[in-house]
Amino acid sequence: MAAFTLDSIREAAEAKYGSTDIDLGDDFIVKLVNPLRLAKSDRASLMAKQAELEAEDADQEGLLAECIMLVAENPTAGEKLLEAIGDDLALMVQIFKTYSEGSELGEASASES
């Protein structure tokens, strides 16, 4: 039986569930943390906000901004990303779509068979 180190398992988790990184230029990279790496309360908030986005009268810009702030590695990174996006809702939607596709939250399960 092969023995694994915690470091090797961390590396595998980072490779599979790593962040979505967005380079804003000027050597500033915003890391959007994979939902599985968020605190349980933040993960629940993110899922609730995603459900709110489905509503017909949803404030997409406001909810997406809240989602970005939830998943950004820290408030400064989230604010810098939102500042760079400005009022461009299409860009915000694309960023969150890229993040969602990269995180593949639905892939996690207790067993993979």
C-alpha positions in Angstrom: 0.0 0.0 0.0 1.4 3.4 -1.0 1.7 6.1 1.6 0.7 9.6 0.7 2.0 12.8 2.4 -0.4 15.5 3.3 1.6 17.8 1.0 1.1 15.5 -2.0 -2.6 15.4 -1.2 -2.7 19.2 -0.9 -1.0 19.5 -4.3 -3.6 17.2 -5.8 -6.4 19.2 -4.3 -4.9 22.5 -5.6 -4.5 21.0 -9.0 -8.2 19.9 -9.1 -9.8 22.6 -7.0 -7.5 25.5 -7.5 -8.5 29.1 -7.9 -9.6 30.9 -11.0 -6.9 33.6 -11.5 -7.5 36.8 -13.4 -4.5 39.0 -14.2 -5.5 42.7 -14.0 -2.1 43.8 -15.2 0.5 45.7 -13.2 1.5 42.4 -11.6 -1.9 42.1 -9.8 -3.7 38.8 -10.0 -7.1 38.3 -8.5 -7.7 34.8 -7.2 -11.3 33.6 -7.2 -11.4 30.7 -4.7 -13.0 27.5 -5.7 -16.3 27.0 -3.8 -15.0 23.8 -2.2 -12.2 25.8 -0.6 -14.5 28.4 0.9 -15.8 28.4 4.5 -19.1 26.5 4.8 -21.0 29.8 5.5 -19.5 31.5 2.4 -20.3 28.4 0.3 -23.9 28.5 1.5 -24.1 32.3 0.8 -22.7 31.8 -2.7 -25.3 29.1 -3.5 -28.1 31.3 -2.2 -27.0 34.2 -4.3 -26.7 31.9 -7.4 -30.3 30.8 -6.7 -31.4 34.5 -6.5 -29.8 35.1 -9.9 -32.4 32.8 -11.4 -35.3 35.1 -10.4 -36.8 37.0 -13.3 -36.4 40.4 -11.6 -32.9 39.7 -10.2 -30.4 42.5 -9.9 -27.8 40.6 -11.8 -25.1 43.3 -11.5 -25.6 43.6 -7.7 -25.8 39.8 -7.1 -22.8 39.0 -9.3 -20.8 41.7 -7.5 -21.7 40.1 -4.2 -20.7 36.7 -5.5 -17.3 38.0 -6.7 -16.7 39.6 -3.3 -17.6 36.2 -1.6 -15.2 34.2 -3.8 -12.3 36.7 -4.1 -9.3 35.7 -2.0 -9.7 38.9 0.0 -11.8 42.1 -0.1 -9.0 44.2 -1.7 -8.8 41.7 -4.6 -12.6 41.7 -5.0 -12.8 45.5 -5.0 -10.0 45.8 -7.6 -11.7 43.3 -9.9 -15.0 45.1 -9.6 -13.3 48.4 -10.2 -11.7 47.0 -13.3 -15.0 45.6 -14.6 -16.8 48.8 -14.0 -20.4 48.8 -15.3 -19.8 46.2 -17.9 -22.4 43.5 -17.0 -21.5 41.3 -20.0 -17.9 41.2 -18.7 -19.1 40.4 -15.2 -21.3 37.6 -16.4 -18.4 36.2 -18.5 -16.0 36.3 -15.5 -18.5 34.5 -13.3 -19.2 32.0 -16.1 -15.5 31.3 -16.4 -15.2 30.9 -12.7 -18.2 28.6 -12.4 -17.0 26.4 -15.3 -13.5 26.2 -13.8 -14.8 25.3 -10.3 -17.1 22.5 -11.4 -18.8 22.4 -8.0 -21.1 19.6 -9.0 -18.1 17.3 -9.5 -17.5 16.8 -5.8 -18.8 13.7 -4.2 -18.0 11.3 -1.3 -17.2 8.5 -3.8 -16.2 8.5 -7.4 -17.4 5.3 -9.0 
